[in-house]
Structure formats: C-alpha cells, structure tokens
Amino acid sequence: MADGPSVKLVGESVVITFPKEDAQGLRVALAPCPCRAPKSTATTNIRNRLSKAIGRLLSKPQ
C-alpha cells in the first residue's frame, strides 16, 4: 500500500508527493474547466505546468 499525499518545504521549494497510482487522476483533475466562467491566467498556467510535468514523468520508460 502506498503512502498518502504529503507536502514539505525543501529550501525555497514546496514539494508535493502522492502515490504514483494517483498521478493520472490528478492530471484529469487539473484539466481545464469546461464552464465559461472567467479564469485566472496565473492559475491556469500553474495547472498546465503541473499536468505536463506529471505527464512527462508518466511517459518515461520504467
């Protein structure tokens, strides 16, 4: 059984860890909202960067 998510500070970086089996679900959760409400460009960029980073990690050969 994998550990649950955790957050820690390493120097000036915030490090978030979560079980590998949750990675794809997190990418789905980070997908753009289909509603037409105004969105913050800054938070959209954060979601996109995090989703892409997870995708790169998942696409690496084991």
Secondary structure, 3 states (H helix, E strand, C coil): CCCCCEEEEECCEEEEECCHHHHHHHHHHCCCCCCCCCCCHHHHHHHHHHHHHHHHHHHCCC
